[in-house]
Amino acid sequence: MSDKHFDSMVTLMDECQGDLLRSISDAVEPSVKWVCLQSADLSKQFAVEDIERARILQYPKGAPEVLELFRRRYALPVREEAEAGSG
């Protein structure tokens, strides 16, 4: 894809659904960071992990109920607990 086409696509996405895409990004960011930063501990950390895929798909894109599942944590990973205690 050329830079020109990419710029056009990003502009269109921002104009059409920018706020929705940003709210989804904000909701899933902690989950993605946790997955990327963890080494071997793959224990459940987010409430969304307990919801069946079919149930999530019943909601429309960007539904607040689904976004909240990504925000809700069971426990802080050890690394974050240590950082939180040091400040």
C-alpha positions as CSV (number, residue, x, y, z in Angstrom):
1,M,0.0,0.0,0.0
2,S,1.4,3.4,-0.9
3,D,1.9,6.1,1.7
4,K,-0.8,8.1,-0.1
5,H,-3.3,5.3,0.2
6,F,-2.3,4.6,3.8
7,D,-2.8,8.3,4.7
8,S,-6.2,8.3,3.0
9,M,-7.2,5.1,4.9
10,V,-6.1,6.5,8.3
11,T,-7.9,9.8,7.6
12,L,-11.1,8.0,6.6
13,M,-11.0,5.7,9.7
14,D,-10.4,8.7,12.0
15,E,-13.3,10.6,10.4
16,C,-15.7,7.7,10.5
17,Q,-14.9,5.9,13.7
18,G,-12.0,7.6,15.3
19,D,-13.6,8.1,18.7
20,L,-14.8,4.5,18.8
21,L,-11.4,3.1,17.7
22,R,-9.6,5.2,20.4
23,S,-12.0,4.0,23.1
24,I,-11.4,0.3,22.1
25,S,-7.6,1.0,22.0
26,D,-7.7,2.5,25.5
27,A,-9.7,-0.5,26.8
28,V,-7.4,-3.2,25.4
29,E,-4.1,-1.4,26.0
30,P,-3.5,-2.9,29.5
31,S,-4.2,-6.4,28.2
32,V,-1.9,-6.1,25.3
33,K,0.9,-4.6,27.4
34,W,0.5,-7.3,30.0
35,V,0.8,-10.0,27.3
36,C,3.8,-8.4,25.7
37,L,5.7,-7.8,29.0
38,Q,5.1,-11.2,30.7
39,S,7.5,-14.0,30.3
40,A,6.1,-17.4,31.5
41,D,3.2,-16.5,33.8
42,L,0.1,-16.9,31.7
43,S,-2.4,-17.1,34.5
44,K,-5.6,-15.2,34.0
45,Q,-5.4,-11.5,34.6
46,F,-8.4,-10.0,32.9
47,A,-12.1,-10.6,33.3
48,V,-12.6,-10.9,29.5
49,E,-10.7,-14.3,29.7
50,D,-13.7,-15.9,31.4
51,I,-16.3,-14.9,28.8
52,E,-17.2,-17.2,26.0
53,R,-16.5,-15.8,22.5
54,A,-20.1,-16.3,21.4
55,R,-21.3,-14.2,24.3
56,I,-18.9,-11.3,23.4
57,L,-20.0,-11.4,19.8
58,Q,-23.6,-10.7,20.9
59,Y,-22.6,-7.1,21.6
60,P,-22.0,-4.4,19.0
61,K,-18.6,-3.2,18.2
62,G,-17.3,-0.9,21.0
63,A,-20.0,-1.9,23.5
64,P,-19.2,-0.4,26.9
65,E,-19.9,-3.8,28.6
66,V,-17.2,-5.5,26.5
67,L,-14.7,-2.7,26.9
68,E,-15.1,-2.9,30.7
69,L,-14.2,-6.6,30.6
70,F,-10.8,-5.6,29.1
71,R,-10.3,-3.0,31.8
72,R,-11.3,-5.2,34.8
73,R,-8.3,-6.9,36.3
74,Y,-8.2,-9.9,38.6
75,A,-4.8,-9.0,40.1
76,L,-1.8,-6.9,39.2
77,P,1.1,-8.8,37.7
78,V,4.1,-9.0,40.1
79,R,6.1,-6.4,38.1
80,E,3.3,-3.8,38.4
81,E,2.8,-4.5,42.1
82,A,6.4,-3.8,42.7
83,E,6.3,-0.5,40.7
84,A,3.1,0.6,42.5
85,G,4.7,0.0,45.9
86,S,7.9,2.0,45.1
87,G,6.1,5.2,44.3
